[in-house]
Amino acid sequence: MHLYTDIHLDNIRILTEVPIPSTLLLLGSGLFGLVGMRKRFKK
């Protein structure tokens, strides 16, 4: 399973493949970090 990102620069089209598992890992770790920081500052 892959996610594709499309970049247009001066009529040159670049299609890159972004693996879903690593994207979800980065997103999940970022959200986990934000929740942790929020709980830390609430105390």
C-alpha positions as MATLAB code, in Angstrom:
seq = 'MHLYTDIHLDNIRILTEVPIPSTLLLLGSGLFGLVGMRKRFKK';
ca = [
       0.000    0.000    0.000;
       1.461    3.341   -1.010;
       0.486    6.983   -0.945;
       1.501    9.098   -3.905;
       2.459   12.739   -3.775;
       2.460   14.857   -6.898;
       4.813   17.843   -7.333;
       4.620   20.321  -10.227;
       7.643   22.538  -10.960;
       7.857   24.544  -14.200;
       5.793   22.063  -16.218;
       7.879   19.141  -14.888;
       5.755   16.595  -13.092;
       7.388   14.516  -10.372;
       5.415   11.620   -8.921;
       6.949   10.139   -5.797;
       5.867    7.085   -3.873;
       5.499    7.484   -0.105;
       5.160    4.229    1.867;
       2.048    4.213    4.047;
       3.533    2.459    7.137;
       6.322    5.001    7.628;
       3.923    7.898    7.012;
       1.516    6.560    9.617;
       4.371    5.928   12.050;
       5.549    9.537   11.759;
       2.016   10.909   12.056;
       1.221    8.671   15.027;
       4.420    9.500   16.891;
       3.830   13.213   16.325;
       0.273   13.005   17.646;
       1.420   10.904   20.600;
       4.053   13.537   21.393;
       1.506   16.358   21.215;
      -0.864   14.530   23.568;
       2.002   13.864   25.973;
       3.077   17.505   25.962;
      -0.500   18.645   26.505;
      -0.884   16.367   29.536;
       2.470   17.516   30.912;
       1.549   21.219   30.736;
      -1.956   20.689   32.165;
      -0.517   19.572   35.524;
];
